[in-house]
Amino acid sequence: NFEGNQVSADEATEDENEEEKEVEEKLRPYLGNLSVVKYARRSGVGSKLMDEGEQVVREWDAGHTEIVLQVEEDNPSAIQF
């Protein structure tokens, strides 16, 4: 026997839709690793790679306005990038 608040199917669907909307709003493209070989650093290669990633995200046409780029805390060059 279930005890607690009972909701109609419509109310449950509304709650699920709100939860899905909240998750969708939080979803962002994520780039977990962008590496450039030492001899090519500071040459614009990393920026070109990032530009290509941004272009791919635009082609998704999903309304994303940012990309998350993960960097290590102890990598000041990556943080500056």
Secondary structure by P-SEA (a helix, b strand, c coil): ccccccccaaaaaaaaaaaaaaaaaaccccccbbbbcccccccaaaaaaaaaaaaaaaaacccccbbbbbbbccccccccc
